[in-house]
Amino acid sequence: MLAWTQLFGAVSFEVFGQFANTLEPADELFEYLLDATADRLGL
């Protein structure tokens, strides 16, 4: 459940531009969030 909510939130923020002009570089943050979630799942 934790991985799903993390992934859903990160993708929603990316798609709807919530990371833009708030956290720079936003692309690196998005990649970090996906990598951290994959690590938690053992992928």
mmCIF file of the N, C-alpha and C atoms, coordinates in Angstrom:
data_MODEL
# 
_entry.id   MODEL 
# 
loop_
_atom_site.group_PDB 
_atom_site.id 
_atom_site.type_symbol 
_atom_site.label_atom_id 
_atom_site.label_alt_id 
_atom_site.label_comp_id 
_atom_site.label_asym_id 
_atom_site.label_entity_id 
_atom_site.label_seq_id 
_atom_site.pdbx_PDB_ins_code 
_atom_site.Cartn_x 
_atom_site.Cartn_y 
_atom_site.Cartn_z 
_atom_site.occupancy 
_atom_site.B_iso_or_equiv 
_atom_site.pdbx_formal_charge 
_atom_site.auth_seq_id 
_atom_site.auth_comp_id 
_atom_site.auth_asym_id 
_atom_site.auth_atom_id 
_atom_site.pdbx_PDB_model_num 
ATOM 1   N N  . MET A 1 1  ? 0.837  -1.180 0.000   1.00 0.00 ? 1  MET A N  1 
ATOM 2   C CA . MET A 1 1  ? 0.000  0.000  0.000   1.00 0.00 ? 1  MET A CA 1 
ATOM 3   C C  . MET A 1 1  ? 0.892  1.257  0.000   1.00 0.00 ? 1  MET A C  1 
ATOM 4   N N  . LEU A 1 2  ? 1.948  1.215  0.769   1.00 0.00 ? 2  LEU A N  1 
ATOM 5   C CA . LEU A 1 2  ? 2.851  2.370  0.816   1.00 0.00 ? 2  LEU A CA 1 
ATOM 6   C C  . LEU A 1 2  ? 3.457  2.650  -0.564  1.00 0.00 ? 2  LEU A C  1 
ATOM 7   N N  . ALA A 1 3  ? 3.898  1.598  -1.236  1.00 0.00 ? 3  ALA A N  1 
ATOM 8   C CA . ALA A 1 3  ? 4.504  1.778  -2.563  1.00 0.00 ? 3  ALA A CA 1 
ATOM 9   C C  . ALA A 1 3  ? 3.485  2.330  -3.556  1.00 0.00 ? 3  ALA A C  1 
ATOM 10  N N  . TRP A 1 4  ? 2.244  1.824  -3.490  1.00 0.00 ? 4  TRP A N  1 
ATOM 11  C CA . TRP A 1 4  ? 1.213  2.291  -4.423  1.00 0.00 ? 4  TRP A CA 1 
ATOM 12  C C  . TRP A 1 4  ? 0.917  3.776  -4.205  1.00 0.00 ? 4  TRP A C  1 
ATOM 13  N N  . THR A 1 5  ? 0.743  4.194  -2.964  1.00 0.00 ? 5  THR A N  1 
ATOM 14  C CA . THR A 1 5  ? 0.431  5.599  -2.705  1.00 0.00 ? 5  THR A CA 1 
ATOM 15  C C  . THR A 1 5  ? 1.597  6.503  -3.071  1.00 0.00 ? 5  THR A C  1 
ATOM 16  N N  . GLN A 1 6  ? 2.822  6.043  -2.819  1.00 0.00 ? 6  GLN A N  1 
ATOM 17  C CA . GLN A 1 6  ? 4.003  6.826  -3.197  1.00 0.00 ? 6  GLN A CA 1 
ATOM 18  C C  . GLN A 1 6  ? 4.063  6.991  -4.709  1.00 0.00 ? 6  GLN A C  1 
ATOM 19  N N  . LEU A 1 7  ? 3.883  5.901  -5.426  1.00 0.00 ? 7  LEU A N  1 
ATOM 20  C CA . LEU A 1 7  ? 3.937  5.950  -6.882  1.00 0.00 ? 7  LEU A CA 1 
ATOM 21  C C  . LEU A 1 7  ? 2.797  6.779  -7.461  1.00 0.00 ? 7  LEU A C  1 
ATOM 22  N N  . PHE A 1 8  ? 1.587  6.565  -6.970  1.00 0.00 ? 8  PHE A N  1 
ATOM 23  C CA . PHE A 1 8  ? 0.422  7.310  -7.446  1.00 0.00 ? 8  PHE A CA 1 
ATOM 24  C C  . PHE A 1 8  ? 0.615  8.810  -7.219  1.00 0.00 ? 8  PHE A C  1 
ATOM 25  N N  . GLY A 1 9  ? 1.090  9.183  -6.054  1.00 0.00 ? 9  GLY A N  1 
ATOM 26  C CA . GLY A 1 9  ? 1.316  10.594 -5.743  1.00 0.00 ? 9  GLY A CA 1 
ATOM 27  C C  . GLY A 1 9  ? 2.398  11.209 -6.613  1.00 0.00 ? 9  GLY A C  1 
ATOM 28  N N  . ALA A 1 10 ? 3.511  10.491 -6.788  1.00 0.00 ? 10 ALA A N  1 
ATOM 29  C CA . ALA A 1 10 ? 4.609  11.018 -7.596  1.00 0.00 ? 10 ALA A CA 1 
ATOM 30  C C  . ALA A 1 10 ? 4.189  11.205 -9.052  1.00 0.00 ? 10 ALA A C  1 
ATOM 31  N N  . VAL A 1 11 ? 3.492  10.217 -9.584  1.00 0.00 ? 11 VAL A N  1 
ATOM 32  C CA . VAL A 1 11 ? 3.044  10.322 -10.983 1.00 0.00 ? 11 VAL A CA 1 
ATOM 33  C C  . VAL A 1 11 ? 2.011  11.443 -11.127 1.00 0.00 ? 11 VAL A C  1 
ATOM 34  N N  . SER A 1 12 ? 1.082  11.547 -10.188 1.00 0.00 ? 12 SER A N  1 
ATOM 35  C CA . SER A 1 12 ? 0.074  12.614 -10.254 1.00 0.00 ? 12 SER A CA 1 
ATOM 36  C C  . SER A 1 12 ? 0.723  13.988 -10.187 1.00 0.00 ? 12 SER A C  1 
ATOM 37  N N  . PHE A 1 13 ? 1.674  14.158 -9.282  1.00 0.00 ? 13 PHE A N  1 
ATOM 38  C CA . PHE A 1 13 ? 2.367  15.442 -9.186  1.00 0.00 ? 13 PHE A CA 1 
ATOM 39  C C  . PHE A 1 13 ? 3.101  15.758 -10.478 1.00 0.00 ? 13 PHE A C  1 
ATOM 40  N N  . GLU A 1 14 ? 3.748  14.747 -11.066 1.00 0.00 ? 14 GLU A N  1 
ATOM 41  C CA . GLU A 1 14 ? 4.492  14.967 -12.312 1.00 0.00 ? 14 GLU A CA 1 
ATOM 42  C C  . GLU A 1 14 ? 3.543  15.315 -13.456 1.00 0.00 ? 14 GLU A C  1 
ATOM 43  N N  . VAL A 1 15 ? 2.473  14.567 -13.604 1.00 0.00 ? 15 VAL A N  1 
ATOM 44  C CA . VAL A 1 15 ? 1.535  14.772 -14.706 1.00 0.00 ? 15 VAL A CA 1 
ATOM 45  C C  . VAL A 1 15 ? 0.855  16.142 -14.629 1.00 0.00 ? 15 VAL A C  1 
ATOM 46  N N  . PHE A 1 16 ? 0.476  16.552 -13.431 1.00 0.00 ? 16 PHE A N  1 
ATOM 47  C CA . PHE A 1 16 ? -0.264 17.800 -13.283 1.00 0.00 ? 16 PHE A CA 1 
ATOM 48  C C  . PHE A 1 16 ? 0.624  18.999 -12.948 1.00 0.00 ? 16 PHE A C  1 
ATOM 49  N N  . GLY A 1 17 ? 1.951  18.832 -13.064 1.00 0.00 ? 17 GLY A N  1 
ATOM 50  C CA . GLY A 1 17 ? 2.880  19.950 -12.955 1.00 0.00 ? 17 GLY A CA 1 
ATOM 51  C C  . GLY A 1 17 ? 3.089  20.502 -11.560 1.00 0.00 ? 17 GLY A C  1 
ATOM 52  N N  . GLN A 1 18 ? 2.828  19.710 -10.544 1.00 0.00 ? 18 GLN A N  1 
ATOM 53  C CA . GLN A 1 18 ? 2.995  20.204 -9.177  1.00 0.00 ? 18 GLN A CA 1 
ATOM 54  C C  . GLN A 1 18 ? 4.462  20.366 -8.786  1.00 0.00 ? 18 GLN A C  1 
ATOM 55  N N  . PHE A 1 19 ? 5.356  19.640 -9.439  1.00 0.00 ? 19 PHE A N  1 
ATOM 56  C CA . PHE A 1 19 ? 6.778  19.771 -9.148  1.00 0.00 ? 19 PHE A CA 1 
ATOM 57  C C  . PHE A 1 19 ? 7.390  20.983 -9.851  1.00 0.00 ? 19 PHE A C  1 
ATOM 58  N N  . ALA A 1 20 ? 6.778  21.459 -10.905 1.00 0.00 ? 20 ALA A N  1 
ATOM 59  C CA . ALA A 1 20 ? 7.326  22.555 -11.702 1.00 0.00 ? 20 ALA A CA 1 
ATOM 60  C C  . ALA A 1 20 ? 7.399  23.843 -10.884 1.00 0.00 ? 20 ALA A C  1 
ATOM 61  N N  . ASN A 1 21 ? 8.520  24.499 -10.971 1.00 0.00 ? 21 ASN A N  1 
ATOM 62  C CA . ASN A 1 21 ? 8.779  25.788 -10.320 1.00 0.00 ? 21 ASN A CA 1 
ATOM 63  C C  . ASN A 1 21 ? 8.676  25.726 -8.787  1.00 0.00 ? 21 ASN A C  1 
ATOM 64  N N  . THR A 1 22 ? 8.739  24.544 -8.219  1.00 0.00 ? 22 THR A N  1 
ATOM 65  C CA . THR A 1 22 ? 8.737  24.434 -6.758  1.00 0.00 ? 22 THR A CA 1 
ATOM 66  C C  . THR A 1 22 ? 9.991  23.745 -6.262  1.00 0.00 ? 22 THR A C  1 
ATOM 67  N N  . LEU A 1 23 ? 10.345 22.675 -6.906  1.00 0.00 ? 23 LEU A N  1 
ATOM 68  C CA . LEU A 1 23 ? 11.532 21.917 -6.527  1.00 0.00 ? 23 LEU A CA 1 
ATOM 69  C C  . LEU A 1 23 ? 12.399 21.754 -7.759  1.00 0.00 ? 23 LEU A C  1 
ATOM 70  N N  . GLU A 1 24 ? 13.600 22.254 -7.684  1.00 0.00 ? 24 GLU A N  1 
ATOM 71  C CA . GLU A 1 24 ? 14.489 22.160 -8.836  1.00 0.00 ? 24 GLU A CA 1 
ATOM 72  C C  . GLU A 1 24 ? 15.722 21.367 -8.459  1.00 0.00 ? 24 GLU A C  1 
ATOM 73  N N  . PRO A 1 25 ? 16.151 20.479 -9.267  1.00 0.00 ? 25 PRO A N  1 
ATOM 74  C CA . PRO A 1 25 ? 15.576 20.028 -10.520 1.00 0.00 ? 25 PRO A CA 1 
ATOM 75  C C  . PRO A 1 25 ? 14.477 18.996 -10.271 1.00 0.00 ? 25 PRO A C  1 
ATOM 76  N N  . ALA A 1 26 ? 13.306 19.245 -10.761 1.00 0.00 ? 26 ALA A N  1 
ATOM 77  C CA . ALA A 1 26 ? 12.141 18.388 -10.532 1.00 0.00 ? 26 ALA A CA 1 
ATOM 78  C C  . ALA A 1 26 ? 12.325 17.000 -11.141 1.00 0.00 ? 26 ALA A C  1 
ATOM 79  N N  . ASP A 1 27 ? 12.977 16.903 -12.280 1.00 0.00 ? 27 ASP A N  1 
ATOM 80  C CA . ASP A 1 27 ? 13.176 15.595 -12.911 1.00 0.00 ? 27 ASP A CA 1 
ATOM 81  C C  . ASP A 1 27 ? 14.003 14.674 -12.026 1.00 0.00 ? 27 ASP A C  1 
ATOM 82  N N  . GLU A 1 28 ? 15.033 15.217 -11.388 1.00 0.00 ? 28 GLU A N  1 
ATOM 83  C CA . GLU A 1 28 ? 15.876 14.411 -10.516 1.00 0.00 ? 28 GLU A CA 1 
ATOM 84  C C  . GLU A 1 28 ? 15.109 13.965 -9.272  1.00 0.00 ? 28 GLU A C  1 
ATOM 85  N N  . LEU A 1 29 ? 14.258 14.815 -8.739  1.00 0.00 ? 29 LEU A N  1 
ATOM 86  C CA . LEU A 1 29 ? 13.438 14.437 -7.592  1.00 0.00 ? 29 LEU A CA 1 
ATOM 87  C C  . LEU A 1 29 ? 12.487 13.315 -7.973  1.00 0.00 ? 29 LEU A C  1 
ATOM 88  N N  . PHE A 1 30 ? 11.848 13.411 -9.127  1.00 0.00 ? 30 PHE A N  1 
ATOM 89  C CA . PHE A 1 30 ? 10.921 12.373 -9.584  1.00 0.00 ? 30 PHE A CA 1 
ATOM 90  C C  . PHE A 1 30 ? 11.658 11.043 -9.733  1.00 0.00 ? 30 PHE A C  1 
ATOM 91  N N  . GLU A 1 31 ? 12.838 11.056 -10.344 1.00 0.00 ? 31 GLU A N  1 
ATOM 92  C CA . GLU A 1 31 ? 13.632 9.830  -10.484 1.00 0.00 ? 31 GLU A CA 1 
ATOM 93  C C  . GLU A 1 31 ? 14.015 9.264  -9.127  1.00 0.00 ? 31 GLU A C  1 
ATOM 94  N N  . TYR A 1 32 ? 14.396 10.137 -8.197  1.00 0.00 ? 32 TYR A N  1 
ATOM 95  C CA . TYR A 1 32 ? 14.752 9.685  -6.857  1.00 0.00 ? 32 TYR A CA 1 
ATOM 96  C C  . TYR A 1 32 ? 13.569 8.999  -6.181  1.00 0.00 ? 32 TYR A C  1 
ATOM 97  N N  . LEU A 1 33 ? 12.381 9.594  -6.281  1.00 0.00 ? 33 LEU A N  1 
ATOM 98  C CA . LEU A 1 33 ? 11.197 8.995  -5.666  1.00 0.00 ? 33 LEU A CA 1 
ATOM 99  C C  . LEU A 1 33 ? 10.894 7.620  -6.258  1.00 0.00 ? 33 LEU A C  1 
ATOM 100 N N  . LEU A 1 34 ? 11.009 7.492  -7.578  1.00 0.00 ? 34 LEU A N  1 
ATOM 101 C CA . LEU A 1 34 ? 10.773 6.198  -8.207  1.00 0.00 ? 34 LEU A CA 1 
ATOM 102 C C  . LEU A 1 34 ? 11.826 5.179  -7.801  1.00 0.00 ? 34 LEU A C  1 
ATOM 103 N N  . ASP A 1 35 ? 13.089 5.599  -7.747  1.00 0.00 ? 35 ASP A N  1 
ATOM 104 C CA . ASP A 1 35 ? 14.158 4.688  -7.322  1.00 0.00 ? 35 ASP A CA 1 
ATOM 105 C C  . ASP A 1 35 ? 13.975 4.249  -5.873  1.00 0.00 ? 35 ASP A C  1 
ATOM 106 N N  . ALA A 1 36 ? 13.599 5.167  -5.002  1.00 0.00 ? 36 ALA A N  1 
ATOM 107 C CA . ALA A 1 36 ? 13.400 4.833  -3.586  1.00 0.00 ? 36 ALA A CA 1 
ATOM 108 C C  . ALA A 1 36 ? 12.251 3.848  -3.420  1.00 0.00 ? 36 ALA A C  1 
ATOM 109 N N  . THR A 1 37 ? 11.183 4.034  -4.182  1.00 0.00 ? 37 THR A N  1 
ATOM 110 C CA . THR A 1 37 ? 10.059 3.117  -4.124  1.00 0.00 ? 37 THR A CA 1 
ATOM 111 C C  . THR A 1 37 ? 10.454 1.737  -4.639  1.00 0.00 ? 37 THR A C  1 
ATOM 112 N N  . ALA A 1 38 ? 11.201 1.689  -5.733  1.00 0.00 ? 38 ALA A N  1 
ATOM 113 C CA . ALA A 1 38 ? 11.679 0.413  -6.276  1.00 0.00 ? 38 ALA A CA 1 
ATOM 114 C C  . ALA A 1 38 ? 12.583 -0.296 -5.266  1.00 0.00 ? 38 ALA A C  1 
ATOM 115 N N  . ASP A 1 39 ? 13.443 0.441  -4.597  1.00 0.00 ? 39 ASP A N  1 
ATOM 116 C CA . ASP A 1 39 ? 14.313 -0.144 -3.576  1.00 0.00 ? 39 ASP A CA 1 
ATOM 117 C C  . ASP A 1 39 ? 13.500 -0.757 -2.434  1.00 0.00 ? 39 ASP A C  1 
ATOM 118 N N  . ARG A 1 40 ? 12.460 -0.056 -2.006  1.00 0.00 ? 40 ARG A N  1 
ATOM 119 C CA . ARG A 1 40 ? 11.612 -0.583 -0.933  1.00 0.00 ? 40 ARG A CA 1 
ATOM 120 C C  . ARG A 1 40 ? 10.927 -1.883 -1.339  1.00 0.00 ? 40 ARG A C  1 
ATOM 121 N N  . LEU A 1 41 ? 10.628 -1.999 -2.630  1.00 0.00 ? 41 LEU A N  1 
ATOM 122 C CA . LEU A 1 41 ? 9.975  -3.210 -3.134  1.00 0.00 ? 41 LEU A CA 1 
ATOM 123 C C  . LEU A 1 41 ? 10.975 -4.314 -3.464  1.00 0.00 ? 41 LEU A C  1 
ATOM 124 N N  . GLY A 1 42 ? 12.260 -3.992 -3.389  1.00 0.00 ? 42 GLY A N  1 
ATOM 125 C CA . GLY A 1 42 ? 13.285 -4.969 -3.710  1.00 0.00 ? 42 GLY A CA 1 
ATOM 126 C C  . GLY A 1 42 ? 13.511 -5.165 -5.194  1.00 0.00 ? 42 GLY A C  1 
ATOM 127 N N  . LEU A 1 43 ? 13.180 -4.137 -5.970  1.00 0.00 ? 43 LEU A N  1 
ATOM 128 C CA . LEU A 1 43 ? 13.361 -4.224 -7.428  1.00 0.00 ? 43 LEU A CA 1 
ATOM 129 C C  . LEU A 1 43 ? 14.687 -3.650 -7.857  1.00 0.00 ? 43 LEU A C  1 
# 
